Amino acid sequence: MLEQLHAISNELLLVALAFAVVSIGLLRGRSDGRAEVVVTALGLSALLAADLLAVFPAVKVFGDTYYAGPVERVFKCVFLLSGILTALLSWPGSQKAPLLPSDKIGEHLGLMLLSIVGMCFLISARELVLLYVSLELVTIPLILLVAFNRHEVRSAEAAIKYVLFSALSSGVLLYGLSLVYGMTGTTYLADLAPKLTLGLLPAVALVLVMAGVGFKISAAPFHLWTPDTYEGAPLPVTTFLSVASKAAGFALFYKVIAVAFASMPDSILLILCVLATLTMTFGNLVALYQTNMKRFLAFSSIAQAGYLMVGLANTEALGLSSVLYYLIVYLVSNVAAFGVVSYIAAATGKEDMRDYVGFSITNPKLAAVMMLAMFSLAGIPPLAGFLGKFYLFAAAAHKGLYWLVFVAVVNATISLFYYLMVLKWMYLVRPEQGRDFPRVSVPAAGWVVLGVTSAVMLLIGLLPQVLRWTETAATAGL
């Protein structure tokens, strides 16, 4: 029993942290939310340090249904870092329209922490029932977070769409998993592959499972919830949803294609290539016509999911390593972009990129952070996004998928146009006389987030240590 509790110490401490954060607001009465943010950030930082130092043991517990090895630790570090950055972005400021109600920040952070608990169980699950329950623990708090601003029509609409699509995808996924159990008689992931031989029913189960997982990663054509949900949710929630939830979805995706259905490589490769091509192309083409920054970044995230699937087409260690590395790159780049958009929206109420005229003149530091984020997401060297995309495409090329790499490179070239459009409105278009862009106030916690993400975008594109870390973890496997 002690060994089992020690193995899941990460998750138990996260649950305790969630209750502690919510209790602070209850005990203090009308709290301004700052204490909750500090406790959340410090608690998650301690857990992140513990995972980086491998404090928690890598043992199989609960009848081999739970395991946290090197790959799982990398994913958990991504989840925890996402939580830290989102918590700091939730710091209450003196903006015209606060990102979150200050007296509700504790509840927001508590729900976010419970979602991270689900993500940690999800990546460590080695059995279908635990996998599905963990997925629901991820999703239900996210639904509540999307609907957090209950008095805003956009937030309510976003939550309704998210819960409907989430319920539909969960039903499809669960039906696919039930077919898998019916054919194999086991729920253990490692025991599924030898029993899932090529045939009509296994192929149907594979399609259903990948359709259910496709919703979680915003893969086309299962992406319909993404733009409306991103636009309607509070910006800190959108930030967390775009990075941590996507990372959890890809963790689930990899478990499905590389472990459960490993005996059907040709079918998996066909579906992956089709999904990757559709997702990249659709996300990039639609993003060309977006001017609202939330919807713009939503379609950008759809395209980024397509690039990640290019790396997943290689289910060996090289493909997993490239996905792990790019998830870290995408995390810091997207948080930086959403951070700037959040503070602009809070200070001015402007969400249209055409309203960013003159922004670089009055807010040069924020404009520089946005420029780095756009360049990194576009894959321009020497920023981290370039090495991340190169590594993803190299993994697919190593598999012999040169046509898929060509499609990905063409899509990456298209994405340059719309990323540079944001910079055009900020830097190249001059404001009319007397219509200067107002100065945007950013709290100290916000500058910490923007500074850290900017530094990481620059450093991990030049230093190979993070790449070696992901390679070592991927070699160990799930």
N, C-alpha and C positions, 0 to 999 in steps of 0.2 A: 504493500500500500504506500509506504514512504517513497519507494522508487517511482511509482506511478504519479504521485503528487509532485515529486521533484521534476519529473519529465514535463509535466504541464504547468510548471511554475509560471512561465511566461503568461499563459492565458489566465491563470488564477489571479496573478497580480494585476492584469488588465481589468478584470472584473472588479477587483477591490478598488482600483483607481477610479473606475467609472462611478461606483457608489460613493466614493469619497468626494469626487467632484460635484456630484448632484447634491450631496449632503451639505456642502459648503454654503450653497445658495439657500438651502432650507434653514440652516442654523443661523445664518447672518441676516435673514430677512430679505430686504430689498438690496441685493448685492449689485455692484457695478460690473461684475464679471471678471475683474482683473485677477483676483485670487484664484479663480477656477482655471484661467488660462495658464498662470504660473505653475500651479500644481500639475496640470495636464502635461505641459511641456517638460517639466523636470522629471515627472514620472516616466514618460515615454522615452526621454533621453537616457535615463538609467537603464531601462529595458533594452534600448538600442545598443548601449555600451555592453550590456551583458551578452547580447546575441553576437556582437562583433568579436567579443573575447571568448565566445563559445562556453559560457558559464553553465548553461543548462545542458544536461547530458543528451547525447544522441542515442536513445535506446527505444526499442519497440515495446510498447506497453498496451494494456487493455486488449490482450489477445491478438497482438500484432495489428490492431486497427489504427494505431497512432505511431508516427515516427517523425522525428525532426532532425534530419541530417544537414549536410552543408548546403544543399540546394534550398531546402526549406528555410534555413537561416537567412539566406540572401533575400528570399521573398519576404520574410518577416521583417527584415531590415527596411525593405521598401515600404511595407505597410506602416511601420513605426515612424519612419522619416516623413511619410505623407501626413500622418497624424500630428507630428510636431509642427510642421510648417503650416498646416491648416489651423491648428490651435493658435499659433502666433498671428496668423492673418485675422483671426477672430477678435483680436485685442480691441477693446472699445476705444474709439477716438472721438474727436470733436467735429466729425464730418457733418455735412448738411443732412445726409440721410445715412444713418449708421448701417453697417453691413448686417448686423444682427441686433435685436433688442438687448440692451445690456443686462436686463434682469432675467433673460432667458439663455444666456451664454452657457451656464452650467448644464442645463438640459441638453443643449446642442452638443456640447463636448461629451456628455455622458453617453448619448446615442452614438456618437462617432466612435467612442471607445468600444462600445458593445459590438459595433460593426467590425472593428479591427479584431476583436476576439474571434468572431466568425471567420474572418480571413485567415487567422493563424491556425484555427482548427482545420479549415479547408485545405490548406497546403500540406498539413501533416496527416490528413486522413488517408487511410489505405483500404477503406471499405466503403461500399456504396451508400449505406444508410447514414453513416457519419458524414460522408461527403455531401449528401443532399441536405441534411439538417444544418450543417455548417453554412451551406449556401443560403439557406433561408435566414439564418442568423445574420448573415451579411446584408441581405436585401431588405428585411423588414425595418431595421433602424434607418436605412437610407430612404425608404419611402416616407417615414416620419420627418426626416430632415428636409426632404424636398418640399414638404407641406408646412415647413416651420413657420413661415410668414402667413399665418392662416387668414389674415384680413386682406391679403392681396389676391386678386383674381388670378393673376398669372401663376402664382405659386400653387394655388388650388388646382388649376387646370393641369399644370405640370405634374402634380402628384397623382391626379386621376389617371392621366395617360401612363405614367410610370407604373402605377399599381396594376393597371389592366394588362399592359404588355408583360409585366413581370409575372403575373398570375398565369397568363397564357404560355409564356416560355417555360415556367416551372412545370406546368401540366404536360407540355410536350416532352421536356427532359425526363420527368418522372415516368411517363409512359415508355419512353425509350429504355430507361433503366429497368423497368419492370420486364420488358421483353428480354433484356440481357440476363436478368436473374432467371426468368423462365427457361431460357435456352441452356444456361450453364449450371443452375442449381447452387450457385455461390454468390456472395456479395464481396468477396475479397478481390481487390484489383489485380493482384499478382496471379490469381488463379483463373482470371477471365480469358486472357489471351489464348492459352492452349485450347480452350473449348469453343472459341468463337471462330469457326472456320468459315471460309467464303461461301456465301449462299444468299438467298433472297431475304430471309428473315433477319440474319445478322446485318445485311446492308440497310434494311429498313430501320433497324435499331440504331445503327451508326448515324444515319441521316437525322433521325429524331433527336439523338443526343447532341449532335453537332449544331442542330438548329436551336436547341435550348441554350447551349453554351454561347452560340453566336449572338444571342440577345445581350448577354453579359458583357461582351467585348465590343458591342456596337458594330458588328460586321454586317455589311449589306447582304441581303435585303431585310435584315432583322434590326435595323438601325432607327426605325421610324420614331421611336420615343426620344432619341437623343437630342435633337435640336430644341424641341419644345421644353424638355425637362431642363436642359442646360440654361435656357433663357428664363424660365420661370423660377427656378430654385434660387435661394440666397447665394451670393457669389462664393463665400467660403465652402458651402455645401457643393456647389458646382465644381470647385477646385478639387475637393476630396473625391467626388464622384468620378472626375475625369482621370485621376491618376491611381488612387488606391483600388477603386472598384475594377478598373481595367486590368490592373496587375493581378488581382484575384481571379478575374475571368480567364486570363491567360494561364495562370497556374492550373485552373480546372481544365482548360483546353489541352494543355500538355499532358496531364494525367490521362485524359481520355484517349488521345491519339498515340501516345508513346507507351502507355502501360496497358490500359484496358483492351484496346483494339489493335495491339501491336502485331497480331497475326494477319491483319488486313492492310498491309502497307500501300498496295496499289489503289484501293478504294479511298483510303485516307488522303493520299497524295493528290488524287483527282479532285476531291472535294475541297481540299486546302487551296489548290491552285485556282480553282474557279472562284472560291470565296475571296481570296487575296486579290485577284484581278478585279472582281466586281467592287470590292470595298475601296481599294485604292482609287480606281477610276471614278466611281461615283462620288466619293468624298472630295476629291480634288476638283472635279468639274463643277459640282454644286457650290463649293467654297469660292469659286471664282466670282460668283454673283452675290455674295453675302456682304452686307455693310454693317449689320449689327454685330458687335464684337463677340457676344456670347454665342450666337449662331455660327459665326465665322470660326470660332475655336472649337465648336461642336463638330462641324464638318471636317475641320483639320484633324480632330481626334479620330474621326472615322477613317480618314486616309492613313493616319499613323497606325491604326489597327491593321490595315492592309499590309503595311511594311513589316509589321511584327509577324504576320502570318507567312510572309516570304521567308523569314528566318525559321519559322516552325516547320516549313516544308522539309527541312533537314531535321529528322527526329533524333539524330545522334548528338553527341556531346557538343559538337561545334554549333549546331542549331540552338540548343538550349542555352549555351553560353552567350551567343549573340543576342538572344531574347532577354536574358537577364541583364546584360549590359545596356541594351537599348531602353529597357524599362527604367533604369536609373537615370539615363540621359533624358528620357521623355518626362520623368517626374520633375526634375529640376527646371527644365525648359518650360513646361506647361504651368508649373506653380508660379514661375516668374512672370509669365504672360498674364495669367489670371490675377496675380497680385496687383500689377499695374492697372489692369482693367477695373479691378475692384475699387481701388482708391480713387480712380477717376470718376467712376459711377457714384461713389459715396459722396464725393466733394461737389460734383457738378450735375449729377443725374444723366450724364451723356454716355450712351452706349454705342452710338454710331461712329464708325471710324472717320466719316467725313466731317465730324465735329471736332476731330483732333487737330485741326489746322492751328498752327502756332504753339502746339503743345511743347515742342522741343525748345522753344525760345524761353518760355516761362518755367518749364520743368525739365531742365537738361538731364538731370540724374535719372529721373524716371524714364525719360525717353531713351536714354542709353541702355537701361535694363530691358526695355521692350525691344530695342534693336537687337541686343544679344539673344533674347528669346526667339525672335523671328528668324534670325540667322541660324540658330541652333536647330530649330524645328525644320528649317529648309535644308539643312545639311551642308552649310557653307563652312569650309575649313578656315581656321584651325579649331573651331568650336566643337564641342562634344558630339553634336548631332551628325557631323560629317563622318567621324570614326564609327559612330553607332550604325548609320545606314550602310557604310562600307562593309562592316562586319556582318550585318544581316544579309546583304546581297552576296557576300563571299560565301556564306553558309549555303545559300541556294545554288550558287555556281559550283560549289564542291559536290553537290548532289547531281550535277549535270543539267540543272534547270535554267539553261541560258536564256530561253525565251521569256521565262518569268522574270529574270533579272533585267532583261531589256524592257519589259513592261513597267517594272518598278522604277528604272532609271528615267523613262519617259514621264512617268507620273511625278517623280521627284522634280523634274525640270518644270512641269506645269505648276507645281506648288510654289516655285520661286516667284511666279508672277503675283499670286495673291498675298504671299508674305511680304513682298516688297511694296504692295499697294498700301499696307498699313504705314510703312515708313515714308511712303510718298506723302500721305496726308499729314504726317507729323513733321517732316523735315523739308520737303520741297515746295509745298503750297504755302504761300505767305498769307497771313490774316489781313483782312481789310483794316483800314485805319480806325483805331478806337475799339477794335473787337479782339483784343488780346485774350488768349486762353487764360483762365484764372489759375492761380497757384494752388497746387494740390497738397494738402497736409497729410503727412504719413507718420504714424506713431513710431516710436523707437523699435517696437517689436516688428513692425512692418519692414523697417529698414534692415533688421537682422535677416528676415526671410529673403528680401531682395538681394542683399549683399552676399549671403551664403549661396543662393542659387546662381548668381552671376559668377561667383568665384569658381563654383563647381563646373559650370558650363565651360569656363576657360581652362581649368586645370585638368579635368579628366579627358579633355580632348588632346592634351599634350603629354600627360603622364600615364604610363601603362599599368599602374598598380591595380586600379579597379578592374581592368580587363583581365589581368592575371587572376584576381580573386574570383571572378565569375567563371573563368576557365577551370580553375581548380575545383570549384563547387560542382560545375557541370560534369566533370570527369567522374566525380563520386556518384552522380546520378540520383534519381529520386528513390 
